[in-house]
């Protein structure tokens, strides 16, 4: 991703995405192939969306704007975790980095007899 373009001469310093029609769209799409979901289980849903509205909102105490983009949900489907796991993990890492969290890598050097208890 690159730098956001100015809007009407003002800096755009962030974006938000809102998803509309998700309730009705998901209900309709997922009713065709009914599944018994389990409370507490994790499910993965892919949504096909169309961007149908863009607004620029003033950021409090600045002269800058935030771009708010609305996606209208269309077709949806439950998918296997394997299909989306890598993409979701990549996004988790980006979210953590944006909050200043750094993950420690404990895998380096493990292949050289790394403490399996068999001495």
Secondary structure by P-SEA (a helix, b strand, c coil): cccccccccccccbbbbbbcaaaaaaaaaaaaccccccccbbbbbbbbccccbbbbbbcccccbbbbbbbbbbcbbbbbcccccaaaaaaaaaaaaaaabbbbbbcccccccccccccc
